[in-house]
Each structure stands twice: as structure tokens, then as C-alpha cells.
Amino acid sequence: MRSRAPLRGRLEVTLIMSYPPGTSQRKGYIWRVVNPAVWELARFILPLLQGVVFVSDGQIAKLTITKVDGDAKPLTVITIRALVE
């Protein structure tokens, strides 16, 4: 956000978190069932954005969180859009 003021108004936030297959998947399980859980990831990331990207996390009107299998290192893609009033 390089020297821009934090966003104001209602926001839509999308978090897509990609993780490499865990040891549980290598053993034949269907899904990575160990931590981190999606709500723990959001609870970690959103306060870091507060005051920098947006004024308060209370502005978030829509939050979508997705955790997917990835091929390499863990990666988080954050998309923030202002909702038209």
C-alpha cells in the first residue's frame, strides 16, 4: 500500500492458502487434517493488515477462506475489494 491511507468502508477479503502435502497425505489420507486450521490462519493474518491495509477488521463484510494443496512452499494470496454501497 506504499504510503496510501488504509481503506475505509465495507470490504470483501479473500484468503487462499496453499500448503504442500503433509505427512498425512503421503501416508494415503485424503486431506491434511493437522493444523493450521483456516480460522487460525485468518486470526493470524487479519490483525497484521489492520491499520496498514484497512482501518479495522470490523470493516470486513464478507470473508472467504480457502486452504488448498500446493506443490512448493506455503503461499497465501490475499485479495481485498471495496464493496460498493
N, C-alpha and C positions, 0 to 999 in steps of 0.2 A: 504494500500500500504506500510505499515511499512518500512520506510527508503529506499524505492525504488525511483528511479528518475521518474518524470512524463513521461507518454507515449508520443512518438513523432510519426509523420506520420499521415496518414488519418485514421479516426476512424468511427466505426458504434456504435451508442448509442441507447439503447432501454430502455424506461422508462415505467413501468407498475405500475399504481397507483390504489390501491384498497381502496374504501371508503364504510363504512356501509350505508345501505339505509337511505336517508334523510327523512325529514318530508314530502316532496312532494310525495315520493313513498308510504308512509304509507297512504296517502290520495287517492291512486289509480292511480297516474300518472305513465306513462310508464318509464320515465327516470329522473334522478336527473338533473334538469335544472338550479340549482343555482351554484354559484361559489364554488369551484375553477374550472376555465376553464383549459383545458390541456395546453394551451400555457402559462398561468400564472404559472402553476406548473413547467414547463420546464424553464421558465425565472427565477424562484427562485432557482432551483436545479443546473443547469449547471454552473453558476458563482461560486458556492460553491466548485465544483470539479476542477475548473480551477486552475492550479498551484500545485495541490495536485495529481490528477489522470492523468491529461493531461496538456500540456503546455498552450494551448489556445483553446477556444471553436471554433475557426476558423478551427481547425483540423477535426471537425465533418463533414463527407461527407454524412452520412446517419443517420437520426434521426427518430425513431419510438416512438410515444407516445400513450399509451392506458390507458383509465380510465374505471375501471370495478366496479361492485357492490361487496362488501365484506361482511363478516359476523361479523367481530370484529372491532378492532381499525383500523384507516387508516394505510396503509402499502405501501411503494414504493420499487420496485425491480429495480435496475439499472444494466444493462449489457453493458459492453464496450468491443468491439473487434477491434483489429487492422485489417485494410483492406490491403490485400497483393497487393503490387504494381507491 
